[in-house]
């Protein structure tokens, strides 16, 4: 059953589904996620491996993990940084005065991981292109019906019969 989409000022209604009305802001996350995905794909195509390595080299500080609020105090929330080290979960307290710096360092780590993925993808593409550049497909031999020439069993006269 096809889905019809209509608007009536209250939002978007999809007929054919039980979802009812959806407001435009409900789609914001998906729009942003798709935009980022398309932007990254275009950006990845435009860079060669050397450019990606240059971007990686520009990252001077990084910290893996995720900042989490662990409680609320009289002066604001308390934070910790959660990550895994050698396969085990680790939490570190982050003082409020270091919150911005640690946030920047965790963003740098995410950027680093993305750039490393881009670099790996570029090298894989380059390797495959080089390997297949000189490779020509050989034409497949046509399968002709019957025996082919040079078959000694069929080219020799049958014993006992005149040729």
HELIX and SHEET records of a PDB file:
HELIX    1   1 UNK A   24  UNK A   27  5                                   4    
HELIX    2   2 UNK A   28  UNK A   46  1                                  19    
HELIX    3   3 UNK A   49  UNK A   57  1                                   9    
HELIX    4   4 UNK A   96  UNK A   98  5                                   3    
HELIX    5   5 UNK A   99  UNK A  133  1                                  35    
HELIX    6   6 UNK A  152  UNK A  155  1                                   4    
SHEET    1   A 3 UNK A   4  UNK A   7  0                                        
SHEET    2   A 3 UNK A  12  UNK A  15 -1                                        
SHEET    3   A 3 UNK A  21  UNK A  22 -1                                        
SHEET    1   B 3 UNK A  66  UNK A  73  0                                        
SHEET    2   B 3 UNK A  76  UNK A  85 -1                                        
SHEET    3   B 3 UNK A  88  UNK A  94 -1                                        
END                                                                             
